[in-house]
Amino acid sequence: LSGLDPAQPYFQGTPIEVRLDKSDADFVDIIHTDSAPTIPNLGFGISPAIGHIDFYPNGGKQMPGCGKNPVSQIVDLDGIWEGTRDFVACNHLRSYKYYSDSIIYPDGFLGYPCASYDLFQAGNCFPCPEEGCPNMGHYADKFKDKIKTDFVKLYLNTGEARDFPLWRYKVTVTLSGKSKVKGYVNVALYGSGGNTRQYQITKGTLKPDNTYIAYIDAEVNVGEVTKVKFLWNNNWVNPTFPKLGAATITVEAGRNR
């Protein structure tokens, strides 16, 4: 039984006979997309974990792409009717859009078990544990025999618009060069499953021999990494023409470590 942002008003804090609960089926998975408090934030979705596994995409409160200005949202690609509904309840309705995308992407929407969204964002809950990570949505039930604890809270990030799934990687870059410079470092991944856009690994003072780590949520499942593109820029013309390179770049995929 999949709960798509189950309702908060009149249900949160009520006995389990009244609301959706994990006792309602052999396996109950929940997608929370609008779990901010109803007052003053008008959150429509329940916030506590109530299933066997509970997914909190983007933290479960504010979904990317839902902060668009009202005009662009109402005249939506999917038509005025859908755009108007999204304007009124965009976060709440993201749950079914993620679910429908999950049918097309059986390998997408990996949920990482974590104590909080902040810890997930900081990379503390990366990579997936040995038993793997469940997939949010249609294929969540593949995980039902691997659950060991009472409540499992899972976190992940999604895109702003269709297609929603993102794949998480840890990218570690050790720089080489003669002198420190100011600027930024970008990395793009190329692989058997496709190529990503450039992602910023760090910006500010770049020191040779220093190691910089970033967690990126890529718009494509790269598969086996075949090539990494490294780019740095110091944003302004430096008469000394400093040179900077990458001594090593390590890419770790969250799914299979």
Residue pairs with C-beta under 8 A, 6 or more apart in sequence:
1 20
1 24
1 25
1 27
1 28
1 29
2 28
2 29
2 30
2 31
2 99
2 137
2 138
2 140
3 20
3 28
3 29
3 30
3 31
3 50
3 51
4 31
4 95
4 96
4 99
5 31
5 32
5 33
5 34
5 35
5 44
5 45
5 46
5 91
5 92
5 94
5 95
6 19
6 20
6 30
6 45
6 46
6 50
7 44
7 45
7 46
8 34
8 35
8 38
8 43
8 44
8 45
8 46
8 47
9 38
9 44
11 18
11 19
11 20
11 46
12 19
12 46
12 47
12 48
16 23
19 46
19 50
20 28
20 30
20 46
20 50
20 51
21 28
21 50
21 51
22 28
22 50
22 51
22 52
26 144
27 52
27 140
27 141
27 144
28 50
28 51
28 52
29 51
29 52
29 53
29 54
29 55
29 134
29 136
29 140
29 141
30 49
30 50
30 51
30 53
30 54
30 55
31 55
31 57
31 95
31 98
31 99
31 136
31 137
32 45
32 46
32 47
32 54
32 55
32 56
32 57
32 60
32 95
33 45
33 57
33 58
33 60
33 63
33 91
33 92
33 94
33 95
33 98
34 43
34 44
34 45
34 60
34 61
34 63
34 89
34 91
34 92
34 94
34 95
35 43
35 45
35 46
35 47
35 56
35 60
35 61
36 42
36 43
36 47
36 61
36 62
36 91
37 43
37 47
38 44
41 61
43 61
43 91
44 89
44 91
44 92
45 60
45 91
45 92
45 95
47 60
49 151
49 152
49 153
52 144
52 147
52 152
53 111
53 134
53 140
53 143
53 147
53 152
53 154
54 151
54 152
54 153
54 154
55 109
55 111
55 136
55 140
55 154
55 155
55 156
56 117
56 153
56 154
56 155
57 63
57 94
57 98
57 109
57 136
57 155
57 156
57 157
57 158
58 64
58 117
58 156
58 157
58 158
59 117
59 155
60 117
61 91
62 91
63 90
63 91
63 94
63 158
64 157
64 158
64 159
64 160
65 90
65 159
65 160
65 161
66 86
66 90
66 91
66 94
70 87
73 83
73 86
73 87
73 90
74 80
74 83
74 84
74 87
75 83
76 82
76 83
76 86
77 161
85 93
86 93
94 158
97 162
97 164
98 109
98 136
98 137
98 158
98 164
99 137
99 138
101 108
101 109
101 137
101 162
101 163
101 164
101 165
102 108
102 109
102 135
102 136
102 137
102 138
102 139
102 165
103 137
103 138
104 163
105 163
105 165
106 135
106 138
106 139
107 135
107 221
107 255
108 135
108 164
108 165
108 166
108 167
108 221
109 135
109 136
109 137
109 156
109 158
109 164
109 165
110 128
110 133
110 134
110 135
110 136
110 156
110 167
110 168
110 254
110 255
111 133
111 134
111 135
111 136
111 154
111 155
111 156
112 120
112 125
112 126
112 128
112 133
112 154
112 155
112 156
112 168
112 254
113 125
113 129
113 133
113 152
113 153
113 154
114 120
114 124
114 125
114 153
114 154
114 155
115 125
115 153
116 155
117 155
119 125
120 126
120 155
120 156
121 215
123 170
123 213
123 215
125 155
126 168
126 170
126 215
126 252
126 254
127 170
127 252
127 253
127 254
127 255
127 256
127 257
128 254
128 255
128 256
128 257
131 146
132 143
132 146
132 255
133 154
133 254
133 255
134 140
134 142
134 143
134 146
134 154
135 142
135 143
136 154
136 156
156 166
156 168
157 166
157 168
157 217
158 164
158 165
158 166
159 165
159 166
159 219
163 219
166 217
166 218
166 219
167 217
167 218
167 220
167 221
167 222
167 253
167 254
167 255
168 215
168 216
168 217
168 218
168 253
168 254
169 189
169 215
169 216
169 218
169 222
169 251
169 252
169 253
169 254
170 213
170 214
170 215
170 250
170 251
170 252
170 254
171 187
171 189
171 199
171 201
171 213
171 214
171 215
171 216
171 249
171 250
171 251
171 252
172 211
172 212
172 213
172 248
172 249
172 250
172 251
172 252
173 185
173 187
173 201
173 202
173 211
173 212
173 213
173 230
173 246
173 248
173 249
174 209
174 210
174 211
174 212
174 246
174 247
174 248
174 249
175 185
175 206
175 207
175 208
175 209
175 210
175 211
175 212
175 244
175 245
175 246
175 247
176 208
176 209
176 244
176 245
176 246
176 247
177 206
177 208
177 242
177 243
177 244
177 245
178 208
178 242
178 243
179 208
179 240
179 242
180 205
180 206
180 207
180 208
181 205
181 206
181 234
181 238
181 242
181 244
182 204
182 205
182 206
182 234
182 235
183 203
183 206
183 232
183 233
183 234
183 235
183 244
184 200
184 202
184 203
184 204
184 206
184 232
184 233
184 235
185 200
185 201
185 202
185 203
185 206
185 212
185 230
185 231
185 232
186 198
186 199
186 200
186 201
186 230
186 231
186 232
186 233
187 198
187 199
187 201
187 214
187 216
187 228
187 229
187 230
187 231
187 249
188 195
188 196
188 197
188 198
188 199
188 228
188 229
188 231
189 195
189 196
189 218
189 222
189 225
189 227
189 228
189 229
189 251
190 196
190 222
190 225
190 226
190 227
190 228
190 229
191 222
191 223
191 224
191 225
191 226
191 227
192 222
192 223
192 224
192 226
193 220
193 221
193 222
193 223
193 224
194 220
194 221
194 222
194 223
195 220
195 222
196 216
196 218
196 219
196 220
196 222
197 219
198 229
198 231
199 214
199 216
199 218
200 214
201 212
201 213
201 214
202 212
202 214
206 232
206 244
208 244
209 247
222 253
225 251
228 249
228 251
230 245
230 246
230 249
232 244
234 242
